[in-house]
Amino acid sequence: MSTHDDTQTGPEDEVVRICQDLIGIDTSNYGDGSGPGERKAAEYVMTELSDVDLDAELYESEPGRASVVVRVEGEDSSRGALVVHGHLDVVPANAEDWQSDPFGGEICEDGCVWGRGAVDMKDMDAMILAVLKDLARTGKKPPRDVVFAFLADEEAGGLKGSHWLVDNHPELFEGATEAISEVGGYSVTFPDKQGQAQRAYLLQTAEKGIAWLRLRAHGRAGHGSVPNDENAVVRLAEAIARINAHVWPREYIASVRQLLDGLSDLTGVTYADDDAAELLTHLGGARGFVEGTLRDTANFTMLDSGYKHNVIPQTASASLDCRFLPGHEEDLMATIRDLAGEFVEVQVHHRDIALDAPFDAPLVEVMKQSLLAEDPAAAILPYCLSGGTDNKALKRLGVTGYGFAPLQLPADLDFAPMFHGINERVPTKSLKFGARVLSRFIADC
């Protein structure tokens, strides 16, 4: 962990240090309660805020699972408040797979801060914290109340973080109407119609819903040497094959259509509803995120069956990660149950809603202007996130959520695939850019 430099005063000056410090705190979320939790990171945030005399509150859903929330009063508290939030937990990292210590927070020769969370999402946490500290130091008031939240458990669905706060402390978000968080506002670069490099920022206006399912096949236990036409493992395998072979129909929701149309206008590459492959190549590493929003998806992630080589088990199970477009939840569930078949039970482990917010909105205009003030030649396009964020929990309170974690990225940095990947890293220049943009955004929100 780096040493605090008291000469640092502005958000751009200390965002890198904060990012390094946060990465250095292991907050791995294994999804089963076995990880270290977020308490240490939450205490770090509290210390940073107390240094600028901000009176934040720390909330624990259970020992070690900690979130921090503070409200900054705006010039006009009668306006709907804005929530600016990030999550403190990260997915686990196997150090043997990495080129550097995943919890080292080192700045390497490429000018990037390396470590788990550099992309998802301690980079944005650092920007938020740096901007919040600057507001406190300078005494500047945003145009309206802003609720800053550093949340637990997002990587396991937010049940011990955002959802717990909404259930147990909804007063923290009283009067809030809009929110911003992760996985939007980062740049991609591609050749325009004239072959010149064009940078575009992708603002997240929608996100798919989540259905984490457990398929449990039932059969007849028996000796491994005896034929068995009610083998649970086989029944599960057949269900997996049917679901995996299913072709989910394409549907372009508004944000996806606007993205494809905008990208087509910029590049001169046309597309058809049943084939956008050539156009999508211009998105580089972000292509996977976008391809995941062209239709509903269902991917198997874990298997569990049996306890001895010569025993046919009575049950076998598999974990299935389904993501559905807005309005598709019931159709997806019905399709999965039909494909699973009569001998396979479909259990719901976790479900959460899809989100869809307007691109033509005053808050989005503030995002655009904040970006264009730093990068005037850029294009700005909406997109739908194939994953999920804590905005889902806030939607239960009527809060409209967007993804806006602004980063100007090098054209050759394959950024999006680093979400949950190995060798996560973020350029220090990108962090500083993000701190400047976020500061402008808060000043004008």
URNOR-V71747 format. One record per residue. N is the residue number from 1. RES is the residue in one small letter. PHI is phi in radians with two decimals (NA if undefined). BURIAL is I if it has 24 or more other ideal C-beta (glycine too) atoms within 12 Angstrom, else O. D_FIRST is the distance of its C-alpha to the first C-alpha in Angstrom with 1 decimal. Layout:
N:RES:PHI:BURIAL:D_FIRST, N:RES:PHI:BURIAL:D_FIRST
This chain:
1:m:NA:O:0.0, 2:s:-1.36:O:3.8, 3:t:-1.60:O:6.7, 4:h:-1.15:O:9.3, 5:d:-1.86:O:12.4, 6:d:-1.19:O:15.5, 7:t:-1.39:O:17.6, 8:q:-1.34:I:16.3, 9:t:-2.21:O:19.1, 10:g:-1.77:O:20.0, 11:p:-1.06:I:18.6, 12:e:-1.16:I:18.7, 13:d:-1.33:I:16.7, 14:e:-2.00:I:13.6, 15:v:-1.11:I:13.7, 16:v:-1.17:I:11.7, 17:r:-1.01:I:8.6, 18:i:-1.11:I:9.3, 19:c:-1.05:I:9.9, 20:q:-1.05:I:6.7, 21:d:-1.07:I:5.0, 22:l:-1.15:I:8.2, 23:i:-1.06:I:8.4, 24:g:-1.22:I:5.7, 25:i:-1.79:I:8.2, 26:d:-1.26:I:11.4, 27:t:-2.14:I:14.3, 28:s:-1.03:I:16.9, 29:n:-1.96:I:20.4, 30:y:-1.53:O:23.2, 31:g:1.43:I:25.8, 32:d:-2.14:O:27.4, 33:g:1.45:O:25.3, 34:s:-1.61:O:23.7, 35:g:-1.39:I:20.1, 36:p:-1.28:I:17.3, 37:g:1.38:I:18.1, 38:e:-1.84:I:16.3, 39:r:-0.97:I:16.5, 40:k:-1.10:I:12.9, 41:a:-1.18:I:12.0, 42:a:-1.11:I:15.2, 43:e:-1.13:I:14.4, 44:y:-1.06:I:11.3, 45:v:-1.05:I:13.9, 46:m:-1.06:I:16.4, 47:t:-1.13:O:14.4, 48:e:-1.06:I:13.9, 49:l:-1.31:I:17.6, 50:s:-1.17:O:18.8, 51:d:-1.09:O:17.5, 52:v:-2.00:I:20.2, 53:d:1.08:O:22.7, 54:l:-1.65:I:22.7, 55:d:-1.69:O:24.2, 56:a:-1.56:I:22.7, 57:e:-2.11:I:23.8, 58:l:-1.82:I:22.0, 59:y:-2.15:I:24.3, 60:e:-2.02:I:24.3, 61:s:-1.31:I:26.8, 62:e:-2.78:O:26.4, 63:p:-0.87:O:24.1, 64:g:1.61:I:20.5, 65:r:-1.72:I:21.5, 66:a:-2.04:I:20.4, 67:s:-2.22:I:20.9, 68:v:-2.20:I:20.6, 69:v:-2.36:I:23.5, 70:v:-2.54:I:24.6, 71:r:-1.87:I:27.7, 72:v:-1.83:I:28.2, 73:e:-1.23:I:31.8, 74:g:-1.76:I:33.4, 75:e:-1.13:O:36.5, 76:d:-2.29:O:38.7, 77:s:-1.30:O:37.8, 78:s:-1.36:O:41.0, 79:r:-1.31:O:39.5, 80:g:-1.07:I:37.7, 81:a:-1.29:I:34.1, 82:l:-1.85:I:31.4, 83:v:-1.82:I:28.5, 84:v:-2.02:I:25.2, 85:h:-2.41:I:23.2, 86:g:-2.54:I:20.4, 87:h:-1.83:I:19.4, 88:l:-1.60:I:16.2, 89:d:-1.46:I:17.2, 90:v:-2.36:I:17.2, 91:v:-1.32:I:19.7, 92:p:-1.10:I:19.0, 93:a:-2.41:I:18.0, 94:n:-1.64:O:19.6, 95:a:-0.99:O:17.4, 96:e:-1.13:O:20.7, 97:d:-1.51:O:21.6, 98:w:-1.74:I:18.7, 99:q:-1.41:O:18.4, 100:s:-2.47:I:14.7, 101:d:-1.04:O:12.3, 102:p:-1.13:I:12.7, 103:f:-2.08:I:9.5, 104:g:-1.58:I:7.6, 105:g:1.07:I:7.4, 106:e:-1.38:I:9.0, 107:i:-1.65:I:11.7, 108:c:-1.63:O:14.8, 109:e:-1.09:O:18.2, 110:d:-1.40:O:19.5, 111:g:1.37:O:17.4, 112:c:-1.92:I:15.7, 113:v:-1.50:I:12.3, 114:w:-1.80:I:12.7, 115:g:2.55:I:12.1, 116:r:-1.14:I:13.9, 117:g:1.81:I:14.5, 118:a:-1.04:I:14.2, 119:v:-1.84:I:18.0, 120:d:-2.34:I:18.6, 121:m:-2.41:I:17.5, 122:k:-1.25:I:14.0, 123:d:-1.13:I:15.1, 124:m:-1.22:I:17.9, 125:d:-0.94:I:16.0, 126:a:-1.14:I:13.9, 127:m:-1.08:I:17.3, 128:i:-1.05:I:18.9, 129:l:-1.14:I:16.5, 130:a:-1.12:I:16.6, 131:v:-1.19:I:20.4, 132:l:-1.09:I:20.9, 133:k:-1.11:I:19.2, 134:d:-1.14:I:21.5, 135:l:-1.04:I:24.4, 136:a:-1.18:I:23.9, 137:r:-1.17:O:23.4, 138:t:-1.51:O:26.5, 139:g:1.34:O:28.6, 140:k:-1.19:I:29.6, 141:k:-1.89:O:31.3, 142:p:-1.21:I:31.3, 143:p:-1.06:I:34.8, 144:r:-2.47:I:34.5, 145:d:-1.05:I:32.4, 146:v:-2.21:I:29.1, 147:v:-1.71:I:27.5, 148:f:-1.72:I:23.7, 149:a:-2.36:I:22.6, 150:f:-2.04:I:19.4, 151:l:-1.93:I:21.1, 152:a:-1.62:I:20.9, 153:d:1.19:I:22.7, 154:e:-1.06:I:23.7, 155:e:-1.24:I:23.4, 156:a:-2.09:I:26.2, 157:g:1.73:I:28.4, 158:g:1.34:I:26.9, 159:l:-1.12:I:29.2, 160:k:-1.79:I:26.7, 161:g:-2.23:I:25.2, 162:s:-1.08:I:27.2, 163:h:-1.15:I:30.5, 164:w:-1.13:I:30.1, 165:l:-1.12:I:29.4, 166:v:-1.09:I:32.4, 167:d:-1.30:O:34.5, 168:n:-1.84:O:33.5, 169:h:-2.41:I:32.4, 170:p:-1.10:O:34.2, 171:e:-1.11:O:34.7, 172:l:-1.08:I:31.1, 173:f:-1.92:I:32.3, 174:e:-1.01:O:35.7, 175:g:1.38:I:37.4, 176:a:-1.27:I:34.8, 177:t:-2.11:I:36.5, 178:e:-2.46:I:33.9, 179:a:-2.58:I:30.3, 180:i:-2.27:I:27.9, 181:s:-2.71:I:25.0, 182:e:-1.46:I:23.9, 183:v:1.07:I:25.6, 184:g:-2.81:I:27.7, 185:g:1.53:I:27.7, 186:y:-1.60:I:26.4, 187:s:-1.72:I:28.6, 188:v:-2.21:I:30.8, 189:t:-2.21:I:33.0, 190:f:-2.64:I:36.5, 191:p:-1.32:O:39.8, 192:d:-1.46:O:42.1, 193:k:-1.05:O:46.0, 194:q:-1.60:O:46.2, 195:g:1.47:O:43.6, 196:q:-1.55:O:41.1, 197:a:-1.17:O:37.5, 198:q:-2.07:I:37.0, 199:r:-1.74:I:33.7, 200:a:-2.31:I:33.9, 201:y:-1.80:I:31.4, 202:l:-1.74:I:31.9, 203:l:-1.66:I:31.9, 204:q:-1.48:I:31.9, 205:t:-1.95:I:35.0, 206:a:-2.59:I:35.7, 207:e:-2.61:I:34.2, 208:k:-1.24:I:36.0, 209:g:-1.40:I:36.5, 210:i:-2.06:I:35.2, 211:a:-2.37:I:37.4, 212:w:-1.57:I:35.7, 213:l:-1.99:I:38.8, 214:r:-2.13:I:39.8, 215:l:-1.60:I:43.0, 216:r:-2.15:I:44.9, 217:a:-1.57:I:48.0, 218:h:-2.01:I:50.7, 219:g:-2.74:I:53.3, 220:r:-1.93:O:55.4, 221:a:-1.20:O:53.9, 222:g:-3.08:O:55.8, 223:h:-1.33:O:56.2, 224:g:-1.13:O:54.6, 225:s:-1.62:O:58.0, 226:v:-1.86:O:59.9, 227:p:-0.95:O:60.1, 228:n:-2.52:O:58.4, 229:d:-1.62:O:58.9, 230:e:-2.22:O:56.5, 231:n:-1.29:I:53.4, 232:a:-1.10:I:50.3, 233:v:-1.12:I:48.2, 234:v:-1.15:I:50.7, 235:r:-1.06:I:51.0, 236:l:-1.15:I:47.3, 237:a:-1.07:I:47.2, 238:e:-1.15:I:50.1, 239:a:-1.14:I:48.3, 240:i:-1.04:I:45.2, 241:a:-1.11:O:47.4, 242:r:-1.13:I:49.2, 243:i:-1.15:I:46.1, 244:n:-1.15:O:44.5, 245:a:-1.45:O:47.7, 246:h:-1.15:O:48.1, 247:v:-1.70:O:48.0, 248:w:-1.35:I:46.5, 249:p:-1.16:O:48.4, 250:r:-1.37:O:46.8, 251:e:-2.65:O:46.5, 252:y:-1.64:I:44.9, 253:i:-1.25:I:43.8, 254:a:-0.98:I:43.7, 255:s:-1.14:I:40.1, 256:v:-1.21:I:40.6, 257:r:-1.07:I:43.9, 258:q:-1.12:I:42.7, 259:l:-1.12:I:39.9, 260:l:-1.13:I:42.3, 261:d:-1.12:I:44.9, 262:g:-1.13:I:42.5, 263:l:-1.14:I:41.2, 264:s:-1.12:I:44.8, 265:d:-1.09:O:45.8, 266:l:-1.27:I:43.1, 267:t:-1.70:I:43.7, 268:g:1.39:O:47.4, 269:v:-1.65:I:46.9, 270:t:-1.51:O:48.9, 271:y:-2.57:I:48.3, 272:a:-2.00:O:50.4, 273:d:-1.05:O:49.6, 274:d:-1.70:O:49.9, 275:d:-2.79:O:48.1, 276:a:-2.02:I:45.1, 277:a:-1.03:O:43.6, 278:e:-1.11:O:44.2, 279:l:-1.12:I:42.8, 280:l:-1.17:I:39.6, 281:t:-1.08:O:38.8, 282:h:-1.30:I:37.9, 283:l:-1.54:I:34.9, 284:g:1.02:I:33.0, 285:g:-1.14:I:30.2, 286:a:-1.31:I:30.9, 287:r:-1.01:I:34.3, 288:g:-1.06:I:33.4, 289:f:-1.02:I:32.3, 290:v:-1.26:I:35.5, 291:e:-1.04:I:37.7, 292:g:-1.23:I:36.5, 293:t:-1.88:I:38.1, 294:l:-1.45:I:41.5, 295:r:-2.85:I:42.6, 296:d:-1.21:I:41.6, 297:t:-2.38:I:39.7, 298:a:-2.56:I:39.6, 299:n:-2.19:O:37.5, 300:f:-1.40:I:37.5, 301:t:-2.19:O:34.2, 302:m:-2.57:O:35.0, 303:l:-2.27:O:38.1, 304:d:-2.64:O:39.3, 305:s:-2.89:I:42.7, 306:g:1.33:O:44.7, 307:y:-2.50:O:44.2, 308:k:-2.74:O:46.6, 309:h:-1.07:O:47.9, 310:n:-1.85:O:51.5, 311:v:-2.11:O:51.2, 312:i:-1.37:I:51.4, 313:p:-1.32:I:49.2, 314:q:-1.39:I:50.5, 315:t:-2.37:I:47.5, 316:a:-2.59:I:44.9, 317:s:-2.40:I:42.1, 318:a:-2.53:I:39.8, 319:s:-1.70:I:37.0, 320:l:-2.25:I:37.7, 321:d:-1.76:I:35.5, 322:c:-1.87:I:37.8, 323:r:-2.26:I:37.0, 324:f:-2.13:I:39.9, 325:l:-1.26:I:40.8, 326:p:-0.91:I:41.8, 327:g:1.51:O:45.1, 328:h:-1.84:I:45.0, 329:e:-1.00:I:43.7, 330:e:-1.17:O:47.1, 331:d:-1.11:O:48.4, 332:l:-1.09:I:45.4, 333:m:-1.09:I:45.7, 334:a:-1.12:O:49.5, 335:t:-1.14:I:49.1, 336:i:-1.08:I:46.6, 337:r:-1.12:I:48.9, 338:d:-1.16:O:51.9, 339:l:-1.23:I:50.3, 340:a:-1.13:I:49.0, 341:g:1.59:O:52.6, 342:e:-1.24:O:54.6, 343:f:-1.71:I:52.9, 344:v:-2.13:I:49.3, 345:e:-1.49:I:47.8, 346:v:-1.79:I:45.2, 347:q:-1.83:O:42.7, 348:v:-1.63:O:40.3, 349:h:-1.50:I:36.8, 350:h:-2.80:I:35.3, 351:r:-2.29:I:36.8, 352:d:-2.63:I:35.7, 353:i:-1.32:I:37.4, 354:a:-1.51:I:37.5, 355:l:-2.18:I:36.9, 356:d:-2.65:I:38.8, 357:a:-2.09:I:38.4, 358:p:-1.30:O:40.4, 359:f:-1.39:I:39.3, 360:d:-1.54:O:42.0, 361:a:-2.53:O:40.4, 362:p:-1.00:O:39.5, 363:l:-1.14:I:35.8, 364:v:-1.13:I:35.7, 365:e:-1.10:O:37.4, 366:v:-1.14:I:34.6, 367:m:-1.03:I:32.1, 368:k:-1.03:I:34.4, 369:q:-1.16:O:34.8, 370:s:-1.13:I:31.2, 371:l:-1.24:I:30.6, 372:l:-1.17:O:33.8, 373:a:-1.12:O:32.9, 374:e:-1.71:I:30.1, 375:d:-2.49:I:32.0, 376:p:-1.08:O:35.7, 377:a:-1.58:O:37.1, 378:a:-1.34:I:35.2, 379:a:-1.80:I:36.9, 380:i:-2.30:I:35.7, 381:l:-2.25:I:36.7, 382:p:-1.46:I:36.4, 383:y:-2.74:I:35.4, 384:c:-1.83:I:35.3, 385:l:-1.51:I:32.2, 386:s:-1.35:I:33.2, 387:g:-1.68:I:30.4, 388:g:-2.46:I:29.7, 389:t:-2.40:I:27.5, 390:d:-1.20:I:27.4, 391:n:-1.05:I:30.1, 392:k:-1.08:I:32.5, 393:a:-1.15:I:32.0, 394:l:-1.16:I:32.4, 395:k:-1.06:I:35.6, 396:r:-1.13:I:37.2, 397:l:-1.72:I:37.1, 398:g:1.47:O:38.7, 399:v:-1.58:I:35.6, 400:t:-1.52:I:35.7, 401:g:-1.91:I:32.5, 402:y:-2.25:I:31.3, 403:g:-1.78:I:28.4, 404:f:-2.57:I:27.0, 405:a:-2.07:I:23.4, 406:p:-1.18:I:24.5, 407:l:-2.49:I:23.3, 408:q:-1.59:I:25.3, 409:l:-1.95:I:24.8, 410:p:-1.05:I:26.2, 411:a:-1.06:O:29.5, 412:d:-1.68:O:28.6, 413:l:-1.57:I:25.4, 414:d:-1.43:I:26.4, 415:f:-1.35:I:24.2, 416:a:-0.99:I:25.9, 417:p:-1.12:O:26.2, 418:m:-1.37:I:22.4, 419:f:-1.08:I:22.6, 420:h:1.18:I:22.2, 421:g:-1.71:O:22.5, 422:i:-1.64:I:20.6, 423:n:0.99:I:18.4, 424:e:-1.00:I:17.4, 425:r:-2.82:I:16.3, 426:v:-2.43:I:16.9, 427:p:-1.11:I:17.8, 428:t:-1.08:I:16.1, 429:k:-1.09:I:19.7, 430:s:-1.19:I:20.3, 431:l:-1.07:I:17.5, 432:k:-1.16:I:19.0, 433:f:-1.03:I:22.4, 434:g:-1.07:I:21.6, 435:a:-1.12:I:20.4, 436:r:-1.15:I:23.7, 437:v:-1.14:I:25.8, 438:l:-1.12:I:24.4, 439:s:-1.10:I:24.9, 440:r:-1.07:I:28.5, 441:f:-1.06:I:29.1, 442:i:-1.09:I:28.2, 443:a:-1.16:I:30.3, 444:d:-2.03:I:33.3, 445:c:-1.22:I:33.0
